[in-house]
């Protein structure tokens, strides 16, 4: 480990030295290029100065040239005028012609000199301008090249310095990490040595223990066990296997997926055959306009019967799915409903074989029509092959599924060792069917595009082609899903085809599966009988809710205790009153019996007598205590007879009755009803008063608690208000500071603007002075 680290460190040091040398060279090159760029910049400045001078000279020359041109124009005008005057005054002219000729020669020479001078100046100016432009372009190109080279060199230098720093940091980090790792590895090595020593000691002890146990077990087996019942595999086949519930649930799940995929397949096949029937009715001859060929009529009749063969597939798969439950054993030997699905699939493949010749002849008839192009004919031939392949692949799938359905009816035909091969071939057949449907979808889409370009293509044909294409695409996607689903679950199918035991792999038969289910039911009933019902208890959540209710209740323990005491006192008082009234009732009963005896004796003596009324009044007066009764004798104004009126007043109330209107029984019932009504009234009043007092007491306690809670919330709100006030004061301070800083910045900016305005005014004045001086120089040049 240390040698590797040393080697790595030496390599990194060499790379570092190389990078350092390269860095020095690049720095030197950058310095040289910077010096060159500075010299070129100075040269550029000199050239610009010379260019300005040349531009000024050119301006002066152009101005001089303009002056000379104007002078020439004036001279020419004068010359023409003089010539005109000479012609008019030729006869009358006294000047000799020799003088005019001399003047004309002088003017011509002067004009020729000026023209030559102007041409020479133009040539000098053009040559100077071209030379200046050439030099300027060369210098600019050279400056751009140098700037680009300097930027590239600077970028290289920066990248190398960054790379150098990164490599140094990385090396330092790696070095630190490697040191830490080496220390950790050394510690781990020490720990591993200690652990290996401990493990070796434990291994030795375990080896000795296991060897001793093995010797004991072999001795016990040789002495105690007379025979080995797992020696013969064919005898072990009689054992009842355990019921695998998870496998059954997974089998039901997989069967549910297969049912969903088959439902989609059935819907797509129905649409495909129905839309094909519509297409046969409208192409190549529309049945609404003309009669179609007998071949297409027969083909349409057969396609019209597609639902009779397609829909039973879904029913057979649904029956198979319903037969797979949690309490069954699903293997090929027990899957009886698979035979029904296989029969339905066989009938559908027969239907495909029946319509295949009509399908192919219909395509050939389309090719023979006058509107069929060569490209459309080639696509029809490709579809010709695709339909054949589709029928072949459906036949292959039906063959393998019928083979898988044989173990449930004739198990001796297909041995269990061939189950996995059949499932594998079935998966390959599904993949082949998916490939055929992809080709069919591709070729039919091309055919529909070509038919749409035909001049005889109707809107009905276009819509039918789109529907057929959508159904073919749906068939392609469904077959792809089925192939993927079968490939993903192939391991499960091959594993569940037979039941594995420790002695080997053997097939289950329906009798063994039935025994397995019976023993499972017995075991479930036995376990259920062992289960004892748990005692009823309050659930934890309900107990917590009750506890919260008790804690938040307005009635505390003390209030309840006080209510209990008050109710006990009331109960004792009521019991005392009850005993008192029971004694009173017993006394009244005794008196009533005595009076009944007296009345019975007196009735025999006073029958038919008029004075019996007075005797009856005396008797009734004796029933009322003397301290609580008053007797009034009054004369009846109607009859003029005397009538005794008795008023009984007590704590319960007052009863008034007369001796003329009451008898013994009516008097007793009246007193009893009055006292019972009064007692009931008083008890209701007492109960109302007690309930009101309890309600007021509970309400007062609730108000006290609400007051305490309100005080606590008020304290919390006061604290929040203090914090809010503090935050407001802090924000106001921050606002004032920011405002002050902004004001300072605005004042500084205003000062800066003032200074900038002053500098601008000074620059304008300088520019104006320069303009004035330039105008003065121009005027001087003009005057010259």
Phi, psi and omega in degrees: 000315181295323179295318178299317179297319180295318179297315178299319181294320178296317178300317180295324179293319177298315178299321178297316180296319178298314180297324179294315178298315177300322180296319179298315181297317180294322177298316180298316179298321179296319180297317180297316180294325177295320178296316179299317179296324178294318178296319179295323177297319178296317177299320179297321177297316179298317180296323178295320177298314179297324178297318178299317179299315180297322178297319178297317178298319179298319178298317180295320179295317179297321178295317179296321180298317179298318178299316180295322179296318177296319179298319180296318179299317179297318181295320179297319179297317179297321181295316179296321179295317180295320178297320179295316178297322181297321179294320181291317185259029184292321181286319184273358184286135179261348184283145182285149179292341180292323180292318179296324180292323179294317179297321180294322179295318179299314180297321180295319179296316179298318180295321180295319178297315181297321180295316179296318179297319179296319180293319179296318179296320178298318180294318178297317180296318180295318180295319180294320180295316180296318179297318180295318179296319180296316179296318181296317179295318179298316180294321179294318177299314181296321179295319179295319179297317181293319178297319179296319179294319179295319178296320179295316179297320179294321178295318178297317179298315180297317180295321180292319178295318178296317179295321180297314179295319179296317180295320179297314179296320179296319179295319178296317178296318179297320179297315179296318180296318180295322177297314178297319181294319179297318177297317179295320179295322176297317178295318178297323178296318177297315178298320180294322177299314179298318181293321178298320177298315179297317181296321177298318178297316178297321179298320178296314179296318178295321179299316179295317180297314182293322178297319178293318179294321179297318178297317178298315181296317178298322177295317179296318180297316180294326184274319191264324186269117183282330181209164179251113184278358178254016184283321181262123183290325182290334175281328177293341177295344178281350180291144177273122183282156177286156180275124182264101184288323181296320179296323178295318178296320178293321178297321178293320178298315181294320177296324176296319176297318179297322178296318179296317179295320181292325176298317176297320180295318180297316179298318180293320179294320177300314179297318182298311182292323180294315180290329175294322176298317177297321181294319179298329181286337186244350183216136004280350178237131179281125182294338178286339182259315184218166180281138180277169183292154179300327178299312180292329176296315178294320178298319179294322178296317179294320179293330179295339180268015187294327183294332180295330183261334186273317185295325177300338177299315179295321179295316179298319179291324178294322176295320177296319179295321180291332179285342180269106179234179181289332185263017178240169176245113186257106171223176182296329181288334182257352181279078183288328182290344177295330177296320178297315178297321179296321178296318178297320178293324177296318178296324179291321177294325174296322176297320178294319177296328180289321183272350183298313179299321178295322178298315182291319179294327177295319176296319178295324177294322175297322180293329181280350181290159184287335183275356184279124178271175180291321179295319179293326178293319179295322178292325177295322177294322176295318176295327175305313179292320183296318179295323176298314181296322180298317179295319180296317182291322175296322178295320180295316178299318180295324180296313182292323179292324176294326175296319179291337178278348182294320182302335180283339180247315181229081185294339183283346183285317183245110179290153181297338181292342181265359183298314184297322179294320179295317178298320179296316178295325178294320176298318178296323179294320177297319177296320176297320177297321178296318178297319179296319180293326176297314178298318180298318179296318181296311184292323181289326176296319177295319179297318181294323177295320179293321180291330178293334180279349181290146179289337181269003182287126179265167179295326179296320179295319180298313180295321178295318177298319178297320179294317178297319180295319178295321178292323178293320177297319177297319176299320179297313181294321181293316178296324175297317177297319180295318179297316179296318179298318182289323178293320180293327182258016181295322178298319179294318180297315182290328180283324182277356178291335178219158183260128183268139175232174179293332183277345182149190182256127180220159184272146174267144173248167182299327179295317178296320179295321178295317176299319179301317181292323178297314180294328177294317179297318178298316179296320180295319179293324179294316179295323178294324178291331178287336183288131177257143179291135179288143177296146180291135180215161179284131178298156185295318180295320179293322178296320177296319179296319178296322179295319177296321179296318179295320181290323182270004180290150181282341181263115178275179182294323181293318180297319178295321178296317178297319178297321178298317179298314180298318179294324177296318177299318179296322179296318179297317178299315180296324177294320177298315178298321179299316179297319179300313182289333175292320176296317178299320180294321178296317178298316180296326178294316180297315179298322180296320178296316179298315182293326177296322177295316179297319181295323179295322179291319184285333181297324179292333183271330190250027178288131176076004180270148179279336181280003180294341179290319180293319178298318180297324179293322178295318181297316182291331178289331179289338180290337182264137178299149185291329183285346186235022179230151176225138182243126177243134175253119181229154180266132179285122183293336182281316186255339182082010180267160177275139180228133179268130178242125183249131176243125179248119181243132177214190179291334183280324181166194182234134179242130181239130178207158181245156184282346182276336188252351187241148172246187184293311185291319180294322178296315180295317179294323179296314179297316183296313180298320180297312181295320180294319177295319179294319178297316180297320179297315180294320179295320178295319177297320179295317179295319178299316179296318178297315181295322177296318180296318178297316180298315179297321180295314179295321179294321178296317178297319178297320178295323178296316179296318178297324177296318179297316178297321178296320178296319179296316179295326177296319177298316179298318181293324176297318177297317178297322178295320177299314179298320179295318178298318178299317179296321179297315179298319179295317179294324177296319177298315179297321178298317179295318179295315179296321179297317179297316180296319178296320178297319177298317179296320178296320178296318178296319179295321178296319176299317180297320178296320177300314180297320179295321177298319178298314180296321179296318179297320178297317179297320177298318179297317179298319180296319179297317179298318179296320178298317179298316179297322179295319177297321179297318178296321180296319179295320179298318180296320178298316180297324176296000000 
